[in-house]
Amino acid sequence: MLFSAAALIPPSSSALLRPRLPVSLPGPPNLAVVRRPDGNLGLARWRCHAISKRSAQENGANLVQDGVPVIRRREKVPESNDEDQVPEDMRGMINGVKSMLSSTDDDGEISISAYDTAWVALVKHQNGSGDPQFPSSLQWIVQNQLPDGSWGEYSIFLAHDRIINTLACVVTLKSWSIHADICERGISFLRDNMWRLAQEEAELMPIGFEIAFPSLLEIAKALGLELPYDDPALQDIYASRNLKLKRIPNDVLHKLPTSLLYSLEGMPGLDWEKLFGLQCVDGSFLTSPASTAYALMQTKDEKCLKYLQKIVERFDGGVPNVYPVDLFDRMWAVDRLERLGISRYFEPEIKQCLDFVYRYWTEEGIGWTRNSTVPDVDCTAMGFRLLRLHGYHVSPDVFKHFEKEGGFFCCAGQSSQAVTGMYSLNRASQVAFPGDRILEQAKDFSYKFLREKQAANQLRDKWIITKDLPGEVGYALDFPWYASLPRIETRLYIEHYGGADVVWIGKTLYRMPRVNNDVYLELAKSDFNRCQALHQVEWEGLQKWCEESGLAKHGVRAGGALTAYFLAAACIFEPDRAAERLAWARTAIVADAISSYFRNESCSVEMRQAFIHDFLDGGRNDQSTTRLGWKRSGLESQEEVVGPILLQLHDRIASDALSANQGNHVVHHLREAWAEWLLTWKHKNEGTHVREETGLLLVRTVEICASQSSSVEPAMAGSEFDWLARLTSSVCRRLQHRMLLQQGTPKNLATSEEDKTIEAEMQELAQCVLQRSPSLSSQTKQTFLTVAKSFYYAAHCPSAALNHHISKVLFEPVAQSGCK
């Protein structure tokens, strides 16, 4: 054998994890989705033990024999099951996520902000009694002081976050003259830590901090709080405040919706009569509780009061830094599920989420909620990308609202550019159709911005603190959408995704439990390892097939066969699609062997034509006649290998399809597909580039095994299938030619011009695939795009990266928690 395959299940460690506040869900009794003390959702198992990550050598990866990775078979290998037959622990997680997503009929899940709660607690009762309007908010402050005397995100210390939260809570307690001891502990924290503001990176400054914090200091001084008002760190903050206020003149603030509506509590001299023309339909000012509370204190507006009453009741006293977050919550949850490779379990829930987003899509873009009056490029780009990929009609002209003088901005009044905003814009720009000029501009601008940040080691963001943002951005830049294959993206994103540890930056630090949680992460790990175990068994069987077929005698090497299988598994990874995956791999291997034979100098035109004639003639006779006919073309030693292999290939693919209850007429359709492929070689003359249709052969093979028989029948000229076939064939052929041009030579003018043509054809192919139509199923259309992307990846991926991806996807299991 070329090498044997397997992997060891790592032993667990002894760290016992017990769930807190379990939420019941369908599934095995030892599994629960739990809400942690910080409000985040997590996965817990009764008597579960963490598993330490083992080295590549221990896992069996990266051991090499004859230039090919060697792995050992896992002790337990899952069978090829569909969704209803997944393991019980995964079933419990899937049900937990379904329950989580089905509850998104509300306005979103988000953690509580001490800063905003303090502003709400400052509101006096509207009946004139002088009592608090929201006593539960005041009580929340009293009950949530941290041990060091501060308020804020307990699991991570950021000076800006802790100080603005603490100052707001101290001001509120002092204003109501209650809990002097708690107030004094907060003041002591502020005195001891104010200097830290100057030491912290600017990217970690909360949104609107430079506007809100100086105003709070002025209130604190008026209340007589003894704080270090002359600390040098405060001077830069005041300078930032002046800069931001200059960006949005006072008259503009009162006429047009800008990001300053989010921080009205920090703005002096406001004309409320004019500002109420910018009030959101839900009664808020840019869905900010603090800003809206300040407006209520100044105006006693009934709509402001109703908005605050609703969210105080919703969060039991505490309020978040922004609410609702309905669009943001849904879009980012879908994005995470897709990148983690588990979206196929939640297709109905994802459709509901995207239907909701599309319902509130506007030609000016969208923000984090349907009620937002200030669209931003981050949410708009995420929404555009998801909607276009799922077949919704959205115009790229929406990005013209975020373009100015060749550059792109996030929202009106921004003082600095966010990495994640440009990252989202770059990802959206990659899903371009022909003529989408604004997306070309957006791609060029965002790519340059991100590459410059990467070169300067500044891939840090002002909106999120995540596990590996440089890794996420680096992958998107190196492997854009055309070159990004599903299993590669998933394997790497599992490492980038921080689960429940991810913290977002708004006015204060906050968390989004439906976007970042450990349930998604553990499900993704379990699903990936389950698929990988099956892929390893398939690869072992494929090697055996190659050996028994004698393909090595005709130039098929282990490395080439491994690459062929990897590309198939990286694109079609699901356990219940084994027949399609293996048919792709076997077809690619045999097609490469025949192509090598035809290109061999010793293979004359007559020999090639005789080979093709024998196959075409064999398709009209019985197999025994066909098998004897291969010898007529003259190269008996090679012919006797390649000819029968092609016949065996049909039999084997048909057998796999039959085992999946998909075998009707498979052999007939396969022979037709191979006949068309061989005919592209028939009239090749010396010095003429052959129109090799391997890409189209793979499409037809996959569709045949998927029982899409109608889609592989000969297409009428001008039909949608014919259009897709022509585009896919052209793209794959050009990409193969590109690889030949680049072998051993640097990129030149010829490849540059070819790249432009490929880009244009990929855009046309994407448009045909992603736009909905009644004539072809979305699955069939996706097959064309999937095959084209595999060729694009192979043509652009450096050999070192290819080897790394093969190791990650096929041979290195993901470290995860395990149960005894």
MARZA-345767 format. One line per 4 residues: number of its first residue (from 1); for each residue x, y, z of C-alpha. Coordinates in steps of 0.25 Angstrom, whole numbers, plus 2048, in hexadecimal, padded with zeros to 3 digits. Example, Ala and Ser with C-alpha at 12.3 -4.5 7.8 and 13.67 -1.06 7.14 Angstrom:
2
1	831,7EE,81F; 837,7FC,81D .
end
This chain:
820
1	800,800,800; 804,80E,7FE; 802,810,80D; 7F8,80D,817 .
5	7EE,816,81E; 7E9,819,82C; 7E9,822,838; 7EA,820,847 .
9	7DF,826,850; 7E7,82E,85A; 7E5,82B,869; 7DE,834,871 .
13	7E4,83C,87D; 7DE,83D,88A; 7D8,84B,88B; 7C9,849,88F .
17	7BF,852,889; 7B1,853,88F; 7A6,85B,889; 7A0,867,88F .
21	791,86B,88D; 78E,860,882; 784,863,878; 77D,856,874 .
25	77D,852,866; 77A,846,85E; 786,83C,85D; 78E,833,866 .
29	78C,835,875; 79B,838,877; 79B,845,86E; 796,853,871 .
33	796,861,86B; 799,86A,877; 799,878,87A; 7A6,87D,881 .
37	7A7,887,88C; 7AA,892,881; 79E,88F,879; 7A5,887,86E .
41	79F,87A,869; 7A9,86E,86A; 7A9,85F,869; 7AA,856,875 .
45	7AA,847,877; 7A8,840,885; 7B5,83A,889; 7BD,83F,87C .
49	7CC,840,87C; 7D4,84A,873; 7DE,843,869; 7EB,849,868 .
53	7F0,84C,85A; 7FA,842,855; 806,845,84C; 805,841,83D .
57	80F,836,840; 805,830,84A; 7F9,832,841; 801,82B,836 .
61	801,837,82D; 80D,83C,825; 814,82E,826; 819,82C,818 .
65	81B,81F,810; 81E,820,801; 81B,82F,802; 80D,82D,807 .
69	807,82F,815; 805,822,81D; 7FA,821,827; 7F4,816,830 .
73	7E6,812,82F; 7DD,818,83A; 7D7,80E,844; 7C9,812,840 .
77	7C5,816,833; 7B7,81C,830; 7AF,816,825; 7AA,81E,819 .
81	79E,823,820; 794,82E,81C; 78F,839,825; 785,830,82D .
85	790,826,830; 79B,82F,836; 7A0,82B,844; 798,82E,850 .
89	7A1,838,856; 7A1,840,849; 792,83F,848; 790,845,856 .
93	799,851,851; 791,852,844; 784,853,84C; 78A,85D,855 .
97	78E,866,84A; 781,865,843; 77A,869,84F; 784,875,851 .
101	781,879,842; 772,877,843; 771,882,84E; 777,88D,845 .
105	768,891,843; 76C,89C,84D; 776,8A7,84C; 782,8A0,84F .
109	78B,89B,85A; 796,8A4,860; 79C,8A6,86E; 79A,8B1,877 .
113	7A2,8BE,878; 7A4,8C5,886; 7A6,8D2,87F; 799,8D3,878 .
117	792,8CD,884; 798,8D8,88D; 792,8E3,883; 784,8DC,883 .
121	785,8DB,893; 787,8EA,893; 779,8ED,88D; 770,8F3,897 .
125	761,8EE,898; 759,8F6,88E; 74E,8F8,898; 757,902,89F .
129	758,8FB,8AC; 767,8FB,8AB; 769,8EC,8AC; 770,8E4,8A2 .
133	768,8E1,895; 770,8D3,894; 773,8CE,8A2; 776,8C0,89D .
137	782,8C7,895; 787,8CD,8A1; 786,8C0,8A8; 78E,8B9,89D .
141	79A,8C3,89F; 79A,8C0,8AE; 79A,8B1,8AC; 7A5,8B1,8A1 .
145	7B1,8B8,8A6; 7BE,8B0,8A4; 7C7,8AC,8AF; 7D1,8B6,8AB .
149	7C7,8C1,8AD; 7C4,8C3,89E; 7B9,8C0,894; 7BA,8BA,887 .
153	7BE,8AD,87F; 7C3,8A4,88A; 7CB,89A,882; 7D4,8A4,87B .
157	7DB,8B1,880; 7DB,8BD,877; 7DD,8CA,87D; 7D3,8D2,874 .
161	7C8,8C8,877; 7CA,8C7,886; 7CC,8D6,888; 7C0,8DB,880 .
165	7B7,8D0,886; 7BC,8D3,894; 7BB,8E2,893; 7AD,8E2,88E .
169	7A8,8D8,899; 7AF,8E1,8A4; 7A9,8EE,89E; 79B,8E7,89F .
173	79D,8E2,8AD; 7A2,8F0,8B1; 796,8F7,8AA; 78C,8EE,8B2 .
177	795,8EF,8BF; 794,8E0,8C2; 79E,8D5,8C5; 7AA,8DE,8C9 .
181	7B3,8D2,8CB; 7B1,8CD,8BD; 7B3,8DB,8B8; 7C0,8DD,8BF .
185	7C5,8CF,8BA; 7C2,8D4,8AC; 7C9,8E1,8AE; 7D5,8DA,8B4 .
189	7D6,8D2,8A7; 7D5,8DE,89E; 7E0,8E5,8A6; 7EA,8D9,8A5 .
193	7E7,8D6,896; 7E5,8E3,88F; 7F3,8E4,88A; 7F1,8D7,883 .
197	7E9,8DE,878; 7F6,8E3,872; 7FC,8D6,871; 7F1,8CE,86A .
201	7F1,8CD,85A; 7E7,8D7,853; 7E0,8CB,84C; 7DB,8C7,85A .
205	7D4,8D4,85D; 7C5,8D1,85D; 7BC,8D8,853; 7B9,8E6,857 .
209	7C2,8E6,863; 7C8,8F3,85F; 7BA,8F9,85F; 7B4,8F3,86B .
213	7C0,8F2,875; 7C3,901,876; 7B4,904,878; 7B4,8FA,884 .
217	7C0,900,88A; 7B9,90E,88A; 7AD,908,891; 7B6,901,89B .
221	7BE,90E,89E; 7B0,915,8A0; 7AC,90A,8AA; 7B9,90D,8B2 .
225	7C0,8FF,8AF; 7CF,900,8B2; 7D5,8FA,8A5; 7E2,8FD,89D .
229	7DC,907,894; 7EA,90C,890; 7F0,8FF,88C; 7F8,900,87F .
233	7F0,8F4,879; 7E3,8FD,878; 7EA,907,86F; 7EA,8FE,863 .
237	7DC,8FA,866; 7D7,909,865; 7DF,90B,858; 7D8,8FF,852 .
241	7CB,904,856; 7CD,911,84F; 7D2,90A,843; 7C5,902,842 .
245	7BC,90E,844; 7C3,915,839; 7C0,90A,830; 7B1,90B,832 .
249	7AE,91A,833; 7A2,91E,83D; 799,921,831; 79B,914,82A .
253	799,90C,837; 78B,912,838; 787,90F,82A; 78D,902,826 .
257	78E,8F5,82D; 79D,8F3,831; 7A4,8EA,83B; 7A4,8F5,845 .
261	795,8F2,848; 79B,8E6,84F; 7A2,8EF,859; 798,8FA,85C .
265	79B,8F9,86B; 7A9,8FF,868; 7A4,90B,85F; 7A1,919,865 .
269	798,923,85F; 78E,91A,858; 782,91F,851; 778,914,854 .
273	76D,919,84C; 775,917,840; 77C,90A,845; 76E,903,846 .
277	76D,903,837; 778,8F9,838; 772,8F0,842; 771,8E1,83F .
281	763,8DB,83D; 765,8D3,84A; 767,8E0,852; 776,8DF,853 .
285	781,8E7,84E; 789,8DE,846; 785,8D3,84F; 78E,8D7,85A .
289	788,8D6,868; 791,8E0,86E; 78F,8EB,863; 780,8E8,864 .
293	780,8E9,873; 787,8F7,872; 77C,8FB,868; 771,8F7,872 .
297	778,8FF,87D; 778,90B,875; 76B,90A,86E; 762,900,875 .
301	75E,8FA,867; 754,8EF,868; 75A,8E7,85D; 768,8E7,864 .
305	761,8E3,871; 75A,8D7,86A; 767,8D2,863; 76E,8D2,870 .
309	763,8CB,878; 763,8C0,86D; 772,8BD,86E; 773,8BF,87D .
313	768,8B4,87E; 76E,8AC,874; 77C,8AB,87B; 776,8AB,889 .
317	77C,8B9,88D; 789,8B9,886; 78A,8BE,878; 794,8BC,86C .
321	79C,8C6,865; 793,8C5,859; 786,8BF,856; 77F,8B9,84E .
325	78A,8B1,847; 781,8A9,83E; 788,8AA,831; 796,8A9,836 .
329	792,89D,83F; 78D,895,833; 797,898,829; 7A3,896,831 .
333	79D,889,836; 79B,884,828; 7A9,888,824; 7AF,880,830 .
337	7A7,874,82D; 7AB,874,81F; 7BA,876,821; 7BA,86B,82C .
341	7B4,861,822; 7A8,85E,829; 79D,866,822; 797,85A,81B .
345	791,856,828; 789,863,829; 784,866,81B; 776,86A,81F .
349	77B,873,82A; 785,87A,822; 77A,87D,817; 772,883,822 .
353	77D,88C,826; 781,890,818; 772,892,814; 772,89C,820 .
357	77E,8A3,81C; 779,8A5,80E; 76C,8AA,813; 773,8B6,819 .
361	77E,8B8,80E; 77E,8C6,808; 785,8CC,7FC; 78D,8D5,806 .
365	792,8C8,80E; 78F,8C3,81C; 794,8C5,82A; 794,8BB,836 .
369	784,8BC,837; 778,8BE,82E; 776,8CB,836; 784,8D1,833 .
373	784,8DF,82C; 793,8DE,82A; 797,8D2,820; 7A5,8CD,822 .
377	7AE,8C6,818; 7B1,8BB,821; 7A3,8B6,822; 7A0,8BA,814 .
381	7AB,8B2,80E; 7A8,8A6,817; 799,8A7,813; 79D,8A9,804 .
385	7A6,89D,804; 79D,893,80B; 791,897,803; 798,896,7F6 .
389	79E,889,7F9; 790,884,7FC; 789,889,7F0; 782,895,7F4 .
393	782,8A1,7EB; 78B,8AD,7F1; 792,8B8,7E9; 7A0,8BB,7EB .
397	79D,8CA,7E9; 79A,8CA,7F8; 7A9,8CB,7FA; 7A9,8D9,7F3 .
401	7A4,8DF,800; 7B1,8DB,807; 7BA,8E0,7FC; 7C1,8ED,7FC .
405	7CC,8F2,7F3; 7D0,8E3,7F0; 7D0,8DF,7FE; 7C6,8D8,807 .
409	7C1,8DB,815; 7B9,8D4,81F; 7AF,8DF,823; 7AD,8EE,823 .
413	7B5,8F4,82D; 7C0,8E9,830; 7CD,8EE,835; 7D5,8E1,832 .
417	7D4,8D5,829; 7D0,8C7,82E; 7D8,8BB,82A; 7CB,8B2,82A .
421	7C3,8BC,822; 7CD,8BC,817; 7CE,8AC,819; 7BF,8AB,817 .
425	7C0,8B5,80B; 7CB,8AC,805; 7C3,89F,807; 7B7,8A6,800 .
429	7BE,8AB,7F5; 7C3,89D,7F1; 7B5,899,7ED; 7B5,8A2,7E1 .
433	7AC,8A0,7D4; 7B0,8A6,7C7; 7AF,8B5,7C7; 7B0,8B7,7D6 .
437	7BA,8C2,7D5; 7B7,8C7,7E3; 7BB,8BA,7E8; 7C8,8BA,7E0 .
441	7CB,8C7,7E7; 7C8,8C2,7F5; 7D0,8B6,7F3; 7DD,8BE,7EE .
445	7DB,8C8,7FA; 7D8,8BD,805; 7E3,8B4,800; 7EE,8BF,800 .
449	7E9,8C4,80E; 7E9,8B6,814; 7F7,8B2,80E; 7FD,8BF,813 .
453	7F7,8BC,821; 7FD,8AE,820; 80B,8B3,81C; 80B,8BC,828 .
457	806,8B1,831; 7FA,8BA,834; 7EE,8B0,832; 7E7,8B4,83F .
461	7D9,8B9,83F; 7D1,8C4,846; 7C4,8BC,846; 7C8,8AE,84A .
465	7D3,8A6,853; 7D3,898,84D; 7DD,88C,84D; 7E4,88E,840 .
469	7E0,89A,837; 7ED,89A,830; 7EB,88B,82C; 7DD,88E,827 .
473	7E1,89A,81F; 7ED,893,819; 7E5,887,814; 7DB,890,80D .
477	7E6,898,806; 7EE,88C,802; 7E2,883,7FE; 7D7,88C,7F9 .
481	7C9,886,7F7; 7CD,880,7EA; 7D8,879,7F0; 7D2,875,7FD .
485	7CD,867,7FE; 7C3,863,809; 7CB,859,812; 7D8,862,811 .
489	7D0,86E,816; 7CA,866,821; 7D6,860,826; 7DE,86D,827 .
493	7D2,875,82D; 7D0,86B,838; 7DD,86F,83C; 7DA,87E,83A .
497	7CC,87E,841; 7CD,881,850; 7C0,87C,854; 7BA,882,861 .
501	7C7,889,864; 7C5,893,858; 7C2,8A2,85E; 7BC,8AD,855 .
505	7BF,8BC,857; 7B3,8C6,857; 7B1,8D1,861; 7B6,8C6,86B .
509	7BB,8B8,869; 7B0,8AE,866; 7AD,8A0,861; 7A3,89A,857 .
513	79F,88C,85B; 799,888,84E; 7A5,88C,846; 7B0,887,84F .
517	7AE,87B,858; 7B5,86E,85C; 7A9,866,856; 7AC,86A,848 .
521	7BB,867,84A; 7B9,859,850; 7AF,855,846; 7B8,85A,83B .
525	7C4,852,841; 7BC,845,842; 7B6,846,834; 7C4,849,82E .
529	7CA,83D,835; 7BF,834,831; 7C0,838,823; 7CF,837,823 .
533	7CF,829,829; 7C6,824,81D; 7CF,82B,813; 7DB,824,819 .
537	7D4,817,816; 7D1,81B,808; 7DF,81F,805; 7E4,812,80A .
541	7DA,80B,801; 7DE,814,7F5; 7ED,810,7F7; 7E9,802,7F6 .
545	7E1,804,7EA; 7EC,80B,7E3; 7F6,800,7E6; 7ED,7F5,7E2 .
549	7EA,7FC,7D5; 7F8,7FE,7D2; 7F8,80D,7D0; 806,80F,7D6 .
553	80B,808,7C9; 805,813,7C1; 80B,81F,7C9; 800,820,7D4 .
557	808,823,7E1; 803,824,7EF; 804,833,7F0; 7FC,835,7E3 .
561	7F1,82B,7E8; 7F1,832,7F6; 7F0,840,7F0; 7E4,83B,7E7 .
565	7DD,835,7F3; 7E0,841,7FC; 7DA,84B,7F2; 7CD,842,7F1 .
569	7CC,841,800; 7CF,850,802; 7C3,853,7F9; 7B9,847,7FC .
573	7BC,843,80B; 7AE,83F,810; 7AD,830,814; 7A1,82D,80C .
577	7A8,832,7FF; 7B3,828,7FF; 7AF,822,7F2; 7B0,830,7EB .
581	7BD,833,7F2; 7C4,826,7EF; 7BF,826,7E0; 7C5,834,7DF .
585	7D3,82F,7E4; 7D3,823,7DC; 7CF,82A,7CF; 7DA,835,7D2 .
589	7E4,82A,7D4; 7E0,822,7C7; 7DF,82E,7BF; 7ED,833,7C3 .
593	7F2,825,7BF; 7EC,825,7B1; 7F0,834,7AF; 7FE,830,7B3 .
597	7FE,824,7A9; 7F9,82D,79E; 803,837,7A0; 80E,82D,7A0 .
601	818,82F,794; 817,820,791; 808,821,78F; 805,825,781 .
605	7F8,82B,77C; 7F4,81E,776; 7F6,817,783; 7EE,821,78A .
609	7E3,821,780; 7E3,811,781; 7E2,812,790; 7D6,81B,78F .
613	7CF,813,784; 7D1,807,78C; 7C9,80D,798; 7BE,813,78F .
617	7BD,806,788; 7BD,7FF,796; 7B1,807,79A; 7A9,800,790 .
621	7AD,7F2,793; 7AF,7E9,79F; 7BA,7EB,7A9; 7C2,7DF,7A5 .
625	7C3,7E4,796; 7C7,7F1,79B; 7D2,7EC,7A4; 7D9,7E5,799 .
629	7D8,7F1,790; 7E2,7F9,798; 7EE,7F1,792; 7EB,7F6,784 .
633	7F2,804,786; 800,7FF,787; 805,802,795; 800,7F5,79B .
637	808,7F6,7A8; 801,804,7AB; 7F4,801,7A4; 7F1,7F5,7AC .
641	7F2,7FD,7B9; 7EB,80A,7B5; 7DF,804,7AD; 7DA,7FA,7B7 .
645	7DC,804,7C2; 7D2,80E,7BB; 7C8,802,7BA; 7CA,7FE,7C9 .
649	7C9,80D,7CC; 7BA,80D,7C7; 7B7,800,7CE; 7BD,805,7DB .
653	7B6,813,7DB; 7A9,80C,7D7; 7AB,802,7E3; 7AD,80E,7ED .
657	7A1,815,7E7; 798,808,7E8; 79D,807,7F7; 797,815,7F9 .
661	78A,811,7F2; 78E,81A,7E6; 793,810,7DC; 788,810,7D1 .
665	78F,812,7C3; 79C,817,7C9; 7A5,80F,7C0; 79D,813,7B4 .
669	79F,822,7B8; 7AD,820,7BC; 7B1,81A,7AE; 7AA,826,7A7 .
673	7B2,830,7B0; 7BF,829,7AD; 7BC,828,79E; 7BA,837,79D .
677	7C7,839,7A5; 7CF,830,79C; 7CA,836,790; 7D1,843,794 .
681	7DE,83C,792; 7DA,835,785; 7DE,840,77B; 7EA,846,782 .
685	7F5,848,778; 804,84B,77B; 806,858,781; 7F7,85B,784 .
689	7F2,85D,792; 7E8,852,796; 7DA,857,79B; 7DB,84E,7A7 .
693	7CD,84E,7AE; 7D1,847,7BB; 7C9,852,7C3; 7BD,84F,7BC .
697	7BF,840,7BD; 7C0,841,7CC; 7B3,849,7CC; 7AC,83F,7C5 .
701	7B1,834,7CD; 7AD,83A,7DA; 79F,83D,7D5; 79E,82F,7D0 .
705	7A1,82A,7DE; 798,834,7E4; 78C,82E,7DC; 78B,83B,7D4 .
709	789,833,7C7; 781,83D,7C0; 78C,848,7C2; 796,83F,7BB .
713	78E,83C,7AE; 794,843,7A2; 790,852,7A3; 789,85A,799 .
717	792,865,794; 78E,872,79B; 789,86B,7A7; 78D,86F,7B5 .
721	794,862,7B6; 79B,864,7A9; 7A0,872,7AE; 7A5,86C,7BB .
725	7AC,861,7B4; 7B3,86B,7AA; 7B7,874,7B5; 7BC,869,7BF .
729	7C4,862,7B3; 7CA,86F,7AF; 7CE,873,7BD; 7D4,865,7C1 .
733	7DC,864,7B4; 7E2,872,7B5; 7E6,86F,7C4; 7EC,862,7BF .
737	7F4,86A,7B4; 7F8,874,7BF; 7FE,86A,7C7; 806,865,7BB .
741	80B,873,7B8; 80F,875,7C6; 817,868,7C8; 825,86D,7CA .
745	823,87B,7C6; 81F,888,7CD; 812,88F,7CA; 812,896,7BD .
749	80A,89E,7B4; 803,892,7AE; 7FE,88D,7BB; 7FA,89B,7BF .
753	7F1,89C,7B3; 7EC,88E,7B5; 7E9,891,7C4; 7E0,89D,7BF .
757	7D8,894,7B6; 7D7,889,7C1; 7D2,894,7CB; 7C7,898,7C1 .
761	7C2,88A,7BE; 7C2,887,7CD; 7B9,893,7CF; 7B0,88F,7C4 .
765	7AF,880,7CA; 7AC,886,7D8; 7A1,88E,7D2; 79B,882,7CB .
769	79C,879,7D7; 798,883,7E2; 78C,889,7DB; 77F,881,7DD .
773	779,87A,7D1; 76E,870,7CF; 775,868,7C4; 780,861,7CD .
777	781,85D,7DB; 78B,866,7E4; 792,859,7E8; 795,856,7D9 .
781	79A,865,7D7; 7A2,864,7E3; 7AA,858,7DE; 7AF,860,7D2 .
785	7B4,86B,7DB; 7BA,861,7E5; 7C2,85A,7DA; 7C7,867,7D4 .
789	7CB,86C,7E2; 7D3,85F,7E4; 7DB,862,7D7; 7DD,871,7DC .
793	7E2,86C,7E9; 7EC,862,7E3; 7F1,86D,7D9; 7F3,877,7E3 .
797	7F8,86F,7F0; 807,86E,7F2; 80C,860,7F5; 80F,863,803 .
801	801,868,806; 7FB,85C,7FF; 803,852,807; 7FF,85A,814 .
805	7F0,85A,810; 7F1,84B,80D; 7F7,848,81A; 7ED,851,821 .
809	7E0,84C,81A; 7E3,83D,819; 7ED,839,823; 7ED,842,830 .
813	7E0,841,838; 7DB,84D,840; 7DE,84C,84F; 7D1,84C,856 .
817	7CA,849,864; 7C7,83A,866; 7BD,833,86F; 7C0,827,878 .
end
